[in-house]
Amino acid sequence: MRNVEGKNKLDFQDIKDIGILSFGTFGLGFIFPAYSCSVPRILLNAGFSKTSTIFLINFELLFLIFLNPISEYVLNLTRSAIGRRTPYIITFGVLTSFMLALLQNINQERSGIGLILVILVILVNFCLYFYSLSLFGLIKDKSEQTDQTNQIILRLQTRLWSFIGTFFSLLYCGKSTHTVNSLLPGAGLVLLISSLLVAFFIVEDKKYKVKISPLEKGEYSFSYDALKTLKNLKQNSTRGNILTSLILGFFYYLDILIIPFVESKNLGFVIGVHLLASHLVGVSIGYLIKLFLQRGTSVEWKKSYDYFFLCLNALLYLFLYVSISFDYTITSYFLLFLIGTGWGFFLSSRICILLPGKAERTILYASDDKEKVMLISFWTIIISIILGVVTDIFGVNALFFIAIAMTILELIGIALSDKAKRDIDSAEKGSG
């Protein structure tokens, strides 16, 4: 993409870059449903607890907390004949695909399999972390080289294609024409193709292809503040960060354990996948509904809608539990679609538009506020682990009762947040 003075239209180069980068996010989005559908089953079948399974699946968050300052610094200083991001996109795109295929086809009956699985899952998480960091860094570089209109188009397209990639992956996982054992290699192949397309067809700026000068190197300062930020956790954590983490941790939890819950009810793997797809579609519809309803609606009415949908969701989770328990499959799909719609409606105004599961990348990798990313990552992994511990204590059968509790907790959180804002506004008016 090029920033040409007075240019108001997309040229071929812009269209090509937007298309290729969008397919890059499609490939990344395609990985995660296959990952969340397959890897938890592998770990649980190998004897891992729900808590350790959730911890390993979400190990990527630890890299975001402790490695992000180092990784960003290395990426900024990298120079090569093909740029500063492209070498990592190729390397970790290939490695991720290989690791996923290896993880899927490992012999789970061999001795010492537990340690091998731990190492492999951590390596997969590291590859996905560095690949995501490189890809979104490239998207950011390209958006900075163009005008504001093209920036908006690029960000919207990459966001949209993340959703599309996730949805198509769920369709792929829900196909009964292949075995569960073939999911990860197939998804890895899609990621590999998308990563190579990005690497070979997106041309980075020439300044990233020559040796970095001492002057330019001085522009990138390195400071490791992770431990300092965590040490002052109470002061640094805002109510908004905690509410966002509450949602992310809850969505990660559902993403990992819905299929094991469904299988515990003697229902098929495919039904669990279709439930996840219904949830994703519902969230997307909720975003669209909120987009059209927000015009001409007062702030107080918007808040009332949020409270209504959270209360409704808490009730619908109870109906969903009964519906799945009695094998009312179509009703279960519809109920989870409605629940997703409620979450989408709520999220679009209170937090942000995000994918309901590990496929969510933008909030963690596209933000310039690194401290916020660190804090959200920290609270998200803490919350998901707590949910895993509760599930180990009460069993996977408690999944939707935990969902009810989390929804009520989010409702209490936003009610307290709204009250705090009203108190601040009243104090300001009183002083004025």
Secondary structure, DSSP 8 states (H G I E B T S, - for coil): ----TT--S--HHHHHHHHHHHHHHHHHHHHHHHHHHHHHHHHHHTT--HHHHHHHHTTHHHHHHHTHHHHHHHHHH---TT-SSHHHHHHHHHHHHHHHHHHHHS-TTSTTHHHHHHHHHHHHHHHHHHHHHHHHHHHHHHHHTS-HHHHHHHHHHHHHHHHHHHHHHHHHHT-TTS-GGGHHHHHHHHHHHHHHHHHHH----GGGSS---HHHHTTS-----HHHHHHTHHHH--HHHHHHHHHHHHHHHHHHHHHHHHHHTT--HHHHHHHHHHHHHHHHHHHHHHHHHSTT--HHHHHHHHHHHHHHHHHHHHHHHHHHHTT-HHHHHHHHHHHHHHHHHHHHHHS----SSTT--HHHHS-S-HHHHHHHHHHHHHHHHHHHHHHHHH-GGGHHHHHHHHHHHHHHHHHHHHHHHHHHHHHHHHH-
